[in-house]
Amino acid sequence: MDITSDYVPSRTVLGDTHNFGFRVSKECNKWMHKPRPLTWEHMFLDPRSRLRSTLDSLEMFGFLPELHIDLEYGFFKNGRAECLSLNNSSSMESDPLLIGKSIGSLLALCIWFGIGDLHDENLIYGSIDGKPILAPIDIECIFEKIPFPSLAYLLPTRGNRFSSTGLSFVDSIEHRESLMAPICNSYIKSLLALENVSSDIKAAVNWYAAKGKLTSRYLLRSTSTYQKILTGSHNFNLEFPLIDSEKEQLQRGDIPYFFRFVDSHELCFWKTVDRFESIDTRPLGVEATDSFRLLSSSFGGLLEENFTNWIKIGLMQIIDRFIEIDIVGSRNYHLEDVSINLHDDFFDFQYNNLHLRSPRFLGPNK
């Protein structure tokens, strides 16, 4: 495996070490090499992919970049993705309708597919030749149960600022409350559109699944916790004791890496360079196997049973995050079928027959 840059002068090593010291590397600012399959990135970001063709047909996801991503099918094959050079986002930020629609559709895409771990290093934002670009670029965690955006690290939890979340760039946008109606309108319509083509999406994903096993990374704990352990820091708390497979990976200097095959509840890790083992999840509690969906049940009616609840939870968090704390008095924001009535201590949301009322978060000192 040609992963490290020690013997390849044109490569720059990036990121953390996983699975026996393998790391991401960049080649001449043209190619990004990763020590894992890039099947999911290919599906979403490469215009040649079957899934991308379906998404493009919806005309809601034009903010996704077009990248050439090479594939090698297999459990532990290398992937190579074309590097992307983005211009600044000032032109996009000057158009609240454009940025709002893009954010709303991105949120819907990630919630519907259960794409997680989308902090600011795993999401890109900018433009190419005037076209807005907004996309996940490190798609490892997928088919997770993510009913609201903070679980995907796209938005912060209540009371926190955007910090290192995927959409942290909006914290610098003036009057970001103007984004609420476009985001909510696009969020709902994009979820509905994805549901309408769920059979086409299932066919596209199953085509890739037939080529080779599809995996999803499972984050047992934060990378920062592992980094502190490796550097000898004692400034961290463990929610539960380290398990044997974590200790084994830490002892060899790696950030522990766990994964599952997308039609299995088993969690695995690489015992050797070419052999994986499943781990005993009982010490982790039910959350370890109840926090993700199986591929076989992830399409067609995915949101049917709790569709209204999913929408409501997402909307509450979106509106809560985009209201400026110091806004007082009654205000109204609307776009097409969406109406948001903001009051001093609560807000009303209306979309066709869907109505939502929620208290406002007024900040820790209000």
Protein Blocks (a to p, Z undefined) as FASTA:
>chain_A
ZZbfmlmmkbccehjdeehhiacddehhlaccdfbdfklmmmmmmmkbmklmmmmmnopm
mmbccddddddedfkbcddddddddddfklmmmmmklmmmmmmmmmmmmmmnopghiafk
lcccddeehiacdddfbdfbghiacfbfklnomaccehiafklafklmmmmpghkllmmm
mmmmmmmmmmmmmmmmmmmmmmmmmmmmmnoccdddddfbafklmmmmmnopabbcdfbd
cdfklmmmmmnopacdddddfkbcbdcddfblmbccdddfklnojmlmmmbccfklmggh
ilmmmmmmmmmmmmmmmmmmmpcfklgcjddddehjbccdddfkbccddehjbccddddd
ebjkZZ
